Amino acid sequence: MRMITIPVMTHTAPHRTRTRRLASLGLALPLLALAACGSGDAEEPAAGASGTPAEEEASAPTEAATYTPRIAVTYDGGIQVLDAGSLEVVDDFALEGFNRLNAVGDGRHLLVSTTGGFQLLDGGAWAEPHGDHSHYYTADPELTDVVFEATKPGHVVRHDGRTALFDDGTGHVTVFDAVDVADPERETREHTTAEAHHGVAVELSDGSLVVSEGTEEARTGIRVLDADGEEIAASDECPGVHGEAMAADEAVLIGCEDGVLIYSGGTITKVDSPDDYGRIGNQAGSEESTVVLGDYKSDPDAELERPTRVSLTDTATGKLTLVDLPSSYTFRSLARGEDGEALVLGTDGQIHVIDPKSGELEKSIPVIDEWTEPMEWQEPRPAIFTLDGSAYVTDPANQAIHAVDIESGEVWNTAELDVAPNEISGISGNVEAGSAEHGGSDEHEGHDHSEEGHEHSEDEHDHSEEEAASH
């Protein structure tokens, strides 16, 4: 397996304007009319157009009429890539160990947190801008030999066309342009925290870096460094710091065991939980909203707390609101819709849709059977991931995946798998908003995480119950 040696270089991200993603997959996608190109400018892209060497391409690219979103799911022993519309398996990769999925932010690649570091998965679908329109291509997905070395690969955060990796084993942070992820000559920014810990970092559009601080035994707060690496703000008022989410106006929210920290406009603000112990450790942000959706746990002595309340923190006002749900949920249950809707996948098998401003439960969408959170966090449990107006819900008990139109509530596709899905993420197959190459500000797709945050997305695990590498 070829390991990439990354040069040390500080980078300041340029200003970018905003773009929007295309319409929902919940309805039949019309073919997009491509603007006419003269024969002299309709160039066939070279293999490896996103930076993958030509000899590493699994197949020659095929031009498509529109973009081709794809979903990836992990299972015990590998990763499957699915077509996001048909939910048919496009490819299957054997990969031993417990693997995690992280969106890169370029619309094409995922990073797999695995043994030895972050390994690059090419989703095999992408867009190439051409004047006032784009050309769309597909190819076979590929689990490449590009690896960002890490002792304990942890959180991957994307924002404004930049991607930040955190190595929990060393405290080392690597930041680069998302569109350069497959380029061995990419320029990177490097930073190492004072001590190794399960941490997180995010770079903002002005080049400032928000990074967690602490030790393996106690995570305590954050520091903010300018583009030259000089400290401009810091706070140690965040015991058990965990997770990150981006909100509108480039506000960053960091979870604590007694509330959250908000970094916005050069200032760090602490927002306290209503309980002495009110842990917010997993969040989902949207740049369509100033409000961040978070989990909420209030029993410090519970071996496995099954919470029934979520938190909504308005990063503009500092107001933290708790919302009661009709069921419990887990760390893979939080996501955001493309219009900022707060989504929670409950153990009652329903997606609960919350208005982030009012905190009102607008509707609940039945998707799967009732389920119980397993004691071990690595065991498969239902998860939610949002992409292009749809929510994708895994159903490991029935070895299935479901696609839900968020606006209408329709479960518009279901597919049986031959594996029990665990982690889920995906690629848009399109030019991502916030791309450093093509302009635009970041839009989280639910993870993100976020989209954002999230990410992670929408995918962060709960370290109050266990410590492990990823998100």
ChimeraX attribute file (.defattr): number of C-alpha atoms within 10 A of each C-alpha:
attribute: neighborCount
match mode: 1-to-1
recipient: residues
	/A:1	9
	/A:2	9
	/A:3	14
	/A:4	15
	/A:5	11
	/A:6	17
	/A:7	13
	/A:8	13
	/A:9	14
	/A:10	17
	/A:11	19
	/A:12	15
	/A:13	19
	/A:14	13
	/A:15	13
	/A:16	19
	/A:17	14
	/A:18	13
	/A:19	17
	/A:20	14
	/A:21	16
	/A:22	12
	/A:23	14
	/A:24	16
	/A:25	19
	/A:26	22
	/A:27	14
	/A:28	10
	/A:29	13
	/A:30	9
	/A:31	10
	/A:32	10
	/A:33	9
	/A:34	13
	/A:35	12
	/A:36	8
	/A:37	12
	/A:38	8
	/A:39	7
	/A:40	6
	/A:41	8
	/A:42	11
	/A:43	11
	/A:44	10
	/A:45	15
	/A:46	11
	/A:47	18
	/A:48	17
	/A:49	16
	/A:50	20
	/A:51	15
	/A:52	18
	/A:53	14
	/A:54	13
	/A:55	9
	/A:56	12
	/A:57	19
	/A:58	17
	/A:59	15
	/A:60	15
	/A:61	21
	/A:62	13
	/A:63	17
	/A:64	16
	/A:65	14
	/A:66	20
	/A:67	23
	/A:68	22
	/A:69	24
	/A:70	27
	/A:71	23
	/A:72	24
	/A:73	23
	/A:74	26
	/A:75	24
	/A:76	17
	/A:77	13
	/A:78	17
	/A:79	27
	/A:80	21
	/A:81	27
	/A:82	21
	/A:83	16
	/A:84	24
	/A:85	18
	/A:86	12
	/A:87	20
	/A:88	17
	/A:89	17
	/A:90	18
	/A:91	16
	/A:92	17
	/A:93	15
	/A:94	13
	/A:95	16
	/A:96	13
	/A:97	12
	/A:98	17
	/A:99	23
	/A:100	26
	/A:101	29
	/A:102	33
	/A:103	31
	/A:104	29
	/A:105	35
	/A:106	30
	/A:107	26
	/A:108	29
	/A:109	29
	/A:110	25
	/A:111	23
	/A:112	25
	/A:113	26
	/A:114	24
	/A:115	17
	/A:116	15
	/A:117	20
	/A:118	29
	/A:119	24
	/A:120	23
	/A:121	27
	/A:122	25
	/A:123	29
	/A:124	26
	/A:125	26
	/A:126	31
	/A:127	26
	/A:128	17
	/A:129	13
	/A:130	13
	/A:131	8
	/A:132	7
	/A:133	14
	/A:134	18
	/A:135	21
	/A:136	22
	/A:137	22
	/A:138	21
	/A:139	19
	/A:140	17
	/A:141	24
	/A:142	20
	/A:143	20
	/A:144	17
	/A:145	14
	/A:146	21
	/A:147	22
	/A:148	23
	/A:149	18
	/A:150	23
	/A:151	17
	/A:152	23
	/A:153	29
	/A:154	28
	/A:155	31
	/A:156	34
	/A:157	35
	/A:158	37
	/A:159	31
	/A:160	29
	/A:161	30
	/A:162	27
	/A:163	25
	/A:164	24
	/A:165	29
	/A:166	34
	/A:167	28
	/A:168	24
	/A:169	18
	/A:170	18
	/A:171	27
	/A:172	23
	/A:173	24
	/A:174	20
	/A:175	26
	/A:176	25
	/A:177	25
	/A:178	27
	/A:179	25
	/A:180	20
	/A:181	25
	/A:182	22
	/A:183	16
	/A:184	16
	/A:185	13
	/A:186	16
	/A:187	18
	/A:188	19
	/A:189	20
	/A:190	19
	/A:191	19
	/A:192	14
	/A:193	18
	/A:194	12
	/A:195	14
	/A:196	20
	/A:197	24
	/A:198	32
	/A:199	32
	/A:200	29
	/A:201	27
	/A:202	27
	/A:203	28
	/A:204	21
	/A:205	20
	/A:206	13
	/A:207	19
	/A:208	22
	/A:209	24
	/A:210	23
	/A:211	24
	/A:212	29
	/A:213	26
	/A:214	23
	/A:215	15
	/A:216	13
	/A:217	10
	/A:218	13
	/A:219	21
	/A:220	19
	/A:221	23
	/A:222	25
	/A:223	20
	/A:224	24
	/A:225	19
	/A:226	17
	/A:227	19
	/A:228	12
	/A:229	15
	/A:230	12
	/A:231	14
	/A:232	13
	/A:233	15
	/A:234	18
	/A:235	16
	/A:236	15
	/A:237	20
	/A:238	25
	/A:239	18
	/A:240	22
	/A:241	30
	/A:242	30
	/A:243	31
	/A:244	39
	/A:245	36
	/A:246	37
	/A:247	31
	/A:248	20
	/A:249	14
	/A:250	20
	/A:251	22
	/A:252	23
	/A:253	29
	/A:254	27
	/A:255	26
	/A:256	28
	/A:257	26
	/A:258	25
	/A:259	27
	/A:260	30
	/A:261	26
	/A:262	24
	/A:263	23
	/A:264	16
	/A:265	10
	/A:266	10
	/A:267	11
	/A:268	18
	/A:269	15
	/A:270	18
	/A:271	21
	/A:272	20
	/A:273	21
	/A:274	13
	/A:275	13
	/A:276	13
	/A:277	17
	/A:278	21
	/A:279	27
	/A:280	27
	/A:281	26
	/A:282	33
	/A:283	40
	/A:284	40
	/A:285	43
	/A:286	34
	/A:287	27
	/A:288	18
	/A:289	21
	/A:290	23
	/A:291	31
	/A:292	29
	/A:293	31
	/A:294	29
	/A:295	26
	/A:296	27
	/A:297	22
	/A:298	19
	/A:299	16
	/A:300	14
	/A:301	8
	/A:302	11
	/A:303	10
	/A:304	15
	/A:305	18
	/A:306	17
	/A:307	17
	/A:308	19
	/A:309	19
	/A:310	22
	/A:311	25
	/A:312	26
	/A:313	26
	/A:314	23
	/A:315	27
	/A:316	15
	/A:317	9
	/A:318	17
	/A:319	12
	/A:320	18
	/A:321	18
	/A:322	18
	/A:323	14
	/A:324	14
	/A:325	16
	/A:326	14
	/A:327	18
	/A:328	21
	/A:329	27
	/A:330	27
	/A:331	23
	/A:332	25
	/A:333	27
	/A:334	36
	/A:335	41
	/A:336	42
	/A:337	25
	/A:338	25
	/A:339	12
	/A:340	28
	/A:341	24
	/A:342	30
	/A:343	28
	/A:344	29
	/A:345	29
	/A:346	26
	/A:347	23
	/A:348	18
	/A:349	21
	/A:350	21
	/A:351	27
	/A:352	23
	/A:353	24
	/A:354	23
	/A:355	16
	/A:356	23
	/A:357	16
	/A:358	10
	/A:359	17
	/A:360	12
	/A:361	17
	/A:362	12
	/A:363	13
	/A:364	18
	/A:365	18
	/A:366	18
	/A:367	23
	/A:368	22
	/A:369	12
	/A:370	12
	/A:371	16
	/A:372	15
	/A:373	18
	/A:374	12
	/A:375	10
	/A:376	10
	/A:377	18
	/A:378	14
	/A:379	13
	/A:380	20
	/A:381	23
	/A:382	27
	/A:383	29
	/A:384	29
	/A:385	34
	/A:386	32
	/A:387	27
	/A:388	20
	/A:389	22
	/A:390	28
	/A:391	27
	/A:392	26
	/A:393	27
	/A:394	28
	/A:395	26
	/A:396	19
	/A:397	15
	/A:398	15
	/A:399	15
	/A:400	20
	/A:401	24
	/A:402	20
	/A:403	27
	/A:404	24
	/A:405	21
	/A:406	24
	/A:407	14
	/A:408	12
	/A:409	18
	/A:410	16
	/A:411	19
	/A:412	16
	/A:413	16
	/A:414	18
	/A:415	15
	/A:416	14
	/A:417	17
	/A:418	10
	/A:419	19
	/A:420	21
	/A:421	28
	/A:422	24
	/A:423	25
	/A:424	30
	/A:425	30
	/A:426	28
	/A:427	28
	/A:428	26
	/A:429	24
	/A:430	24
	/A:431	26
	/A:432	30
	/A:433	25
	/A:434	28
	/A:435	25
	/A:436	24
	/A:437	17
	/A:438	16
	/A:439	19
	/A:440	20
	/A:441	22
	/A:442	31
	/A:443	32
	/A:444	39
	/A:445	39
	/A:446	34
	/A:447	35
	/A:448	38
	/A:449	37
	/A:450	34
	/A:451	36
	/A:452	33
	/A:453	38
	/A:454	36
	/A:455	35
	/A:456	39
	/A:457	42
	/A:458	36
	/A:459	35
	/A:460	30
	/A:461	24
	/A:462	20
	/A:463	16
	/A:464	18
	/A:465	14
	/A:466	11
	/A:467	12
	/A:468	16
	/A:469	22
	/A:470	28
	/A:471	33
